[in-house]
Amino acid sequence: MTDQNIPVSTENTENIKIMWLLQLAWILVPHIWWWILVLVFYILKKDSLSQKDKEVFAEIMNFNISFLIYAIVSWILIILLIWLLLLPIVFVVYAILLIISTIKFINGNVYKYPLTIKFL
């Protein structure tokens, strides 16, 4: 099992604090730009970071990328679930309206379909 706590070097902790604050800013304003800002900050400061600080940065970015992937997969699953729930409802409503319109036509009436978008 790997150690969950990576010690941060005592010199230059300001860089790591800034990276963590940029990451925490996501809680206030959720947006992918915060993760990009952490990456840009790292690229600008990478020469002045110690090896331990670079490991901390890698942990921060791996965490953020992992949860970005989890969020994207969750959205896809939500969309699929809604689609899977709505599709049978659409087919049932379609069938019911078809049956109603057929009965109206047999009785000599013109049926105005509800929920119809006028294209023609």
Long-range contacts (C-beta under 8 A, 24 or more apart in sequence): 6-52, 6-55, 6-56, 6-59, 7-52, 8-52, 8-53, 8-56, 9-50, 9-52, 9-53, 11-50, 12-48, 12-49, 12-50, 12-53, 15-41, 15-45, 15-48, 15-49, 15-53, 16-53, 16-56, 16-57, 19-56, 19-57, 19-60, 20-60, 23-60, 23-64, 32-68, 35-61, 35-64, 35-65, 35-68, 38-64
